[in-house]
């Protein structure tokens, strides 16, 4: 116990000497009132927090470096009904709450309503009701943001928010969902760390053609949850670990692909419910899940044929097929070795998993604490 305590103290002391560094060394130093932009005409240098640009793809409007406290004011930044190119970056958007005056106030750190061509990058967004919210907004990019400790969802896309890219964000310790896509199509979620939420990534209500790749989805109740009439969802090369359910496919979801993922140390690796069929699951590594997989439908494919092969199962005995719990589903070509490149802490034994997600969580929370303490001093 003494060694663990000393090691923990060393980590905390080391992190406490680092400026708020995740992601992108964000330092928002100038207080600003909440920003509301409701058309292209509201973009102009010197007003509404805009500091540069002309709205073109080559020279987008810039909103940068603001510290906005939204307590009692509804949203920190609202942008609606725009097609000009713009970028919101290096801002600290926090504590939006308490205003209930209709659809245009959602108590959100950053709310995009009917917006195209926006980039949201390198912001800290925490302690709002919603972190980032996109409604009917397309072709936007959310990258390198830290979205933590929001009382509802971290990042939400809904109502035909199509063809957006969500990449390299830390989405941590939001009360309900880390990243949620609802009734929206063609979105890309890649290289995000999604930790300590109720649902890590949730795709639901007739969302289609979504690509979920190279994310770390750890220590959520539900890791990746595909629910209600969703199809053509590709879940590829993710690490899904230490969740209650690693991946769930539920309520009339068909023709989805789960491929190349490391699914480990979950209570249930994959759970497919009775009404979801024609999904394909192959080249995944199922390692040390309490229940490796449950398929209640029985009409799903658990391999890619021969010679492509099926999945790696840490409890496979090397004999014949691998039987999936549930309705007589079978991996006909189980792999005898883990598939593909493994993360550095990959282990198919019974060791306790590494502490990478705890360190990310600790670094994020300490960063927020240090930043707030410096502001108050």
Phi, psi and omega per residue, in radians:
X1 nan -0.615 -3.123
X2 -1.113 -0.715 3.131
X3 -1.116 -0.738 3.138
X4 -1.092 -0.755 -3.119
X5 -1.107 -0.769 -3.137
X6 -1.129 -0.751 3.132
X7 -1.064 -0.738 3.130
X8 -1.090 -0.751 3.128
X9 -1.090 -0.716 3.128
X10 -1.076 -0.758 3.119
X11 -1.052 -0.831 -3.117
X12 -1.075 -0.786 -3.116
X13 -1.141 -0.673 3.121
X14 -1.121 -0.845 -3.129
X15 -1.120 -0.560 -3.075
X16 -1.238 -0.245 3.096
X17 -1.563 -0.112 -3.074
X18 -1.675 2.343 3.040
X19 -1.038 2.880 -3.116
X20 -1.059 1.815 -2.835
X21 -1.943 -0.084 -3.061
X22 -2.054 2.188 -0.337
X23 -1.640 2.761 2.910
X24 1.347 0.357 3.116
X25 0.874 0.929 -3.104
X26 -1.274 2.168 3.020
X27 -2.314 1.874 3.106
X28 -1.758 1.988 -2.927
X29 -1.936 -0.179 -3.011
X30 -2.058 2.099 3.122
X31 -1.190 2.523 3.139
X32 -2.582 2.568 3.033
X33 -1.190 2.790 3.049
X34 -0.918 2.533 -3.057
X35 -1.892 2.287 3.077
X36 -2.261 2.063 3.111
X37 -2.149 2.179 -3.013
X38 -2.191 0.227 3.013
X39 -2.977 2.957 3.067
X40 -1.031 -0.546 -3.108
X41 -1.142 -0.343 -3.131
X42 -1.419 -0.122 3.018
X43 -1.477 2.096 3.034
X44 -2.828 2.455 -3.119
X45 -1.078 2.271 3.087
X46 1.678 -0.124 3.066
X47 -2.273 2.745 3.101
X48 0.941 0.574 3.064
X49 1.323 0.101 -3.107
X50 -1.448 2.256 -3.073
X51 -1.969 -0.289 -3.093
X52 -2.878 2.974 3.010
X53 1.836 3.016 3.061
X54 -2.384 0.112 3.069
X55 1.544 0.026 3.101
X56 -1.491 2.915 3.093
X57 -1.114 -0.587 -3.134
X58 -1.382 -0.403 -3.061
X59 -2.496 1.225 -3.056
X60 -1.168 2.715 2.972
X61 -1.039 2.473 -3.112
X62 -2.052 2.202 2.950
X63 -2.055 2.012 -2.865
X64 -2.563 2.449 2.893
X65 1.355 0.363 -3.089
X66 -1.714 2.507 2.997
X67 -1.849 1.905 -3.030
X68 -2.104 2.066 3.059
X69 -1.726 2.041 -3.052
X70 -1.706 0.349 -3.105
X71 -1.005 2.108 3.105
X72 1.304 0.102 -2.999
X73 -2.069 0.037 2.981
X74 1.614 -1.080 3.117
X75 -2.450 2.606 3.001
X76 -1.346 -0.891 3.052
X77 -2.290 2.177 3.001
X78 -2.044 2.221 3.022
X79 -2.236 2.196 -3.085
X80 -2.406 2.568 2.962
X81 1.054 0.820 -3.130
X82 -2.206 2.652 3.018
X83 -2.175 -0.207 3.067
X84 -1.052 2.651 3.048
X85 -1.360 2.377 3.118
X86 -2.656 2.851 3.098
X87 -2.412 2.248 2.989
X88 -1.856 2.060 -3.036
X89 -2.508 2.672 3.030
X90 0.972 0.668 3.095
X91 -1.913 2.702 3.042
X92 -1.978 1.933 -2.994
X93 -2.071 2.021 -2.927
X94 -2.609 2.618 2.928
X95 1.129 0.511 3.038
X96 -1.160 2.264 -3.018
X97 -2.915 2.915 2.715
X98 1.289 0.144 3.110
X99 -2.019 2.168 -3.044
X100 -2.211 1.093 -3.079
X101 -1.943 0.766 3.033
X102 1.782 -3.011 -2.946
X103 -1.114 -0.444 -3.024
X104 -1.504 0.033 3.000
X105 -2.149 2.027 -3.086
X106 -2.121 0.186 -3.125
X107 0.965 0.930 -2.960
X108 -2.128 2.497 3.037
X109 -1.054 -0.840 3.107
X110 -2.525 2.126 -3.044
X111 -2.095 2.097 3.036
X112 -1.905 2.124 -3.088
X113 -2.147 1.974 -3.084
X114 0.968 1.006 -3.073
X115 -2.158 2.378 2.955
X116 -2.062 2.680 2.906
X117 1.248 0.540 3.077
X118 -1.742 2.636 3.006
X119 -2.194 2.222 3.133
X120 -2.052 1.922 -2.941
X121 -2.455 2.438 2.990
X122 1.035 0.690 3.106
X123 -1.865 2.683 2.954
X124 -1.820 2.158 -3.059
X125 -2.304 1.852 -3.040
X126 -2.567 2.709 3.049
X127 1.090 0.548 2.948
X128 -1.715 3.136 2.938
X129 -1.280 -1.027 2.968
X130 -1.856 2.499 3.083
X131 -1.344 -1.298 3.061
X132 -2.109 2.312 -3.089
X133 -2.295 2.169 3.048
X134 -2.017 2.180 3.064
X135 -2.103 2.123 3.104
X136 0.884 0.767 -3.074
X137 -2.156 2.327 -3.011
X138 -2.242 2.719 3.039
X139 0.988 0.889 3.041
X140 -2.043 2.782 3.136
X141 -2.178 2.235 3.040
X142 -2.010 1.981 -3.036
X143 -2.474 2.502 3.013
X144 1.000 0.585 3.060
X145 -1.692 2.635 2.986
X146 -1.865 1.980 -3.037
X147 -2.107 1.789 -2.964
X148 -2.411 2.648 2.926
X149 1.042 0.548 3.023
X150 -1.517 2.555 -2.936
X151 -1.456 -0.056 3.023
X152 -2.208 -1.645 -3.132
X153 -1.992 2.736 3.048
X154 -1.355 -1.183 3.133
X155 -2.161 2.199 -3.101
X156 -2.219 2.257 2.964
X157 -2.093 2.238 3.129
X158 -2.612 2.942 3.067
X159 1.005 1.047 3.065
X160 1.060 0.799 2.926
X161 -1.537 1.620 -2.946
X162 -1.845 2.689 2.949
X163 1.026 0.719 3.041
X164 -1.776 2.796 3.128
X165 -2.124 2.204 3.135
X166 -2.096 1.913 -2.975
X167 -2.503 2.489 3.015
X168 1.046 0.590 3.079
X169 -1.720 2.661 2.919
X170 -1.783 2.080 -3.078
X171 -2.169 1.786 -2.826
X172 -2.372 2.300 2.940
X173 1.031 0.685 2.936
X174 -1.545 2.553 -2.906
X175 -1.098 -0.744 -3.055
X176 -1.887 -1.322 -3.032
X177 -2.081 2.456 3.055
X178 -1.275 -1.123 3.077
X179 -2.225 2.232 3.137
X180 -2.265 2.328 3.086
X181 -2.058 2.057 -3.099
X182 -2.195 2.163 3.092
X183 0.875 0.864 -3.110
X184 -2.539 2.588 -2.950
X185 -2.239 2.703 2.961
X186 1.223 0.448 -3.129
X187 -1.618 2.690 3.128
X188 -2.053 2.220 3.054
X189 -2.106 1.957 -3.025
X190 -2.479 2.444 2.978
X191 1.062 0.571 3.073
X192 -1.698 2.615 2.951
X193 -1.761 1.995 -3.046
X194 -2.096 1.852 -2.906
X195 -2.331 2.472 2.879
X196 1.080 0.627 3.021
X197 -1.899 2.981 3.020
X198 -1.196 -1.051 2.945
X199 -1.825 2.195 3.127
X200 -1.183 -1.179 3.061
X201 -2.180 2.166 3.117
X202 -2.149 2.196 3.080
X203 -2.012 2.103 -3.063
X204 -2.696 2.940 3.069
X205 1.009 1.292 3.016
X206 1.008 0.813 2.970
X207 -1.764 2.420 -3.026
X208 -2.394 2.853 2.966
X209 0.974 0.814 -3.130
X210 -1.882 2.418 -3.094
X211 -1.979 2.059 -3.107
X212 -2.050 1.875 -2.966
X213 -2.448 2.464 2.970
X214 1.043 0.527 3.075
X215 -1.638 2.649 2.960
X216 -1.774 1.949 -3.059
X217 -2.054 1.766 -2.889
X218 -2.370 2.414 2.951
X219 1.104 0.624 2.980
X220 -1.781 2.951 2.989
X221 -1.214 -1.007 2.999
X222 -1.892 2.158 -3.107
X223 -1.221 -1.281 3.069
X224 -2.111 2.166 -2.982
X225 -2.190 1.970 3.111
X226 -1.863 2.066 -2.913
X227 -2.479 2.285 2.940
X228 1.232 1.611 2.937
X229 1.048 0.806 3.077
X230 -1.916 2.482 -3.140
X231 -2.504 2.828 3.137
X232 0.969 0.726 2.995
X233 -1.647 2.159 3.113
X234 -1.834 2.080 3.124
X235 -1.960 1.831 -2.879
X236 -2.315 2.245 2.955
X237 1.050 0.604 3.064
X238 -1.662 2.707 2.908
X239 -1.756 2.061 -3.084
X240 -2.124 1.792 -2.965
X241 -2.464 2.635 2.980
X242 1.041 0.551 3.016
X243 -1.766 2.941 2.973
X244 -1.202 -1.061 2.963
X245 -1.880 2.218 3.112
X246 -1.193 -1.100 3.108
X247 -2.316 2.311 3.038
X248 -2.116 2.432 3.021
X249 -2.178 2.094 -2.845
X250 -2.535 2.435 2.911
X251 1.186 1.262 2.938
X252 1.165 0.792 3.077
X253 -1.913 2.200 -2.992
X254 -2.338 2.726 2.992
X255 1.035 0.726 3.022
X256 -1.790 2.723 -3.090
X257 -2.136 2.227 3.087
X258 -2.057 1.913 -2.953
X259 -2.511 2.343 2.956
X260 1.291 0.359 -3.098
X261 -1.651 2.629 2.957
X262 -1.693 1.901 -3.030
X263 -2.003 1.840 -2.943
X264 -2.564 2.583 3.025
X265 1.043 0.514 3.006
X266 -1.693 2.790 2.994
X267 -1.127 -0.776 3.014
X268 -2.243 2.216 -3.125
X269 -1.172 -1.111 3.059
X270 -2.295 2.376 3.069
X271 -2.199 2.059 3.070
X272 -1.945 2.179 -3.072
X273 -1.477 2.945 -2.915
X274 -1.023 -0.610 -2.986
X275 -1.624 0.157 -3.130
X276 -1.962 2.084 -3.048
X277 -2.403 3.032 3.106
X278 1.084 0.529 2.999
X279 -1.670 2.634 -3.084
X280 -2.089 2.233 -3.065
X281 -2.253 1.976 -3.125
X282 -2.727 2.803 3.113
X283 1.029 0.450 3.018
X284 -1.661 2.695 3.036
X285 -1.848 1.947 3.094
X286 -1.713 1.936 -2.976
X287 -2.277 2.031 2.973
X288 1.026 0.557 2.948
X289 -1.412 2.504 3.134
X290 -1.006 -0.883 2.896
X291 -2.000 2.028 -3.051
X292 -1.066 -0.815 -3.129
X293 -2.814 2.555 3.044
X294 -2.265 2.233 3.112
X295 -2.192 1.789 -3.124
X296 -1.484 -0.200 -3.129
X297 -1.520 -0.829 3.109
X298 1.478 -0.069 -3.133
X299 -1.958 0.630 3.102
X300 -1.986 2.757 -3.067
X301 -1.837 2.159 -3.037
X302 -1.876 0.305 3.038
X303 -2.726 2.983 -3.131
X304 -1.931 0.513 3.119
X305 1.273 -2.972 3.108
X306 -1.925 2.331 0.144
X307 -1.628 0.139 -3.069
X308 -1.006 -0.782 3.073
X309 1.613 3.044 -3.090
X310 -1.865 -2.140 -3.063
X311 -2.070 2.815 2.980
X312 -1.628 2.276 3.140
X313 -2.130 2.104 -3.067
X314 -1.129 -0.317 3.131
X315 -1.843 0.247 3.112
X316 -1.224 2.319 -3.073
X317 -1.546 0.032 3.094
X318 1.465 0.051 -3.089
X319 -1.956 2.086 2.975
X320 1.044 -2.424 -3.071
X321 -1.486 2.973 3.000
X322 -1.973 2.144 -3.074
X323 -1.606 2.226 3.121
X324 -1.497 2.380 3.086
X325 -1.120 2.521 3.085
X326 2.197 -1.887 -3.012
X327 -2.024 0.945 2.996
X328 1.122 0.455 3.057
X329 -1.314 2.630 -3.022
X330 -2.432 2.392 2.849
X331 -1.572 1.873 -3.048
X332 -1.320 -0.350 -3.076
X333 -2.337 1.058 -3.122
X334 -1.074 2.525 -3.134
X335 -1.486 2.529 3.135
X336 -1.640 -0.180 3.068
X337 -2.304 2.642 3.092
X338 -0.952 2.523 -3.096
X339 -1.505 2.336 2.941
X340 1.247 -2.916 3.131
X341 -1.335 2.374 -3.127
X342 -1.801 2.626 3.002
X343 -1.093 2.784 -3.042
X344 -1.027 -0.549 -3.095
X345 -1.683 0.290 3.132
X346 -1.135 2.400 -3.131
X347 -2.673 2.161 3.116
X348 -1.699 0.288 3.041
X349 -1.650 -2.757 -3.067
X350 -1.848 0.345 -3.126
X351 -1.208 2.701 3.014
X352 -1.139 2.374 -3.096
X353 -1.102 2.802 3.127
X354 -1.160 3.050 -3.008
X355 -1.903 0.481 -3.097
X356 -1.051 -0.754 -3.089
X357 -1.205 -0.587 3.100
X358 -1.137 -0.642 -3.140
X359 -1.199 -0.695 3.078
X360 -1.077 -0.800 3.120
X361 -1.042 -0.829 -3.113
X362 -1.082 -0.761 -3.140
X363 -1.090 -0.731 -3.131
X364 -1.104 -0.863 -3.086
X365 -1.154 -0.717 3.111
X366 -1.128 -0.695 3.116
X367 -1.040 -0.804 3.109
X368 -1.067 -0.757 -3.125
X369 -1.082 -0.821 -3.116
X370 -1.098 -0.739 -3.111
X371 -1.091 -0.807 3.130
X372 -1.105 -0.678 3.136
X373 -1.138 -0.715 3.122
X374 -1.146 -0.670 3.123
X375 -1.088 -0.777 -3.076
X376 -1.200 -0.507 3.138
X377 -1.399 nan nan
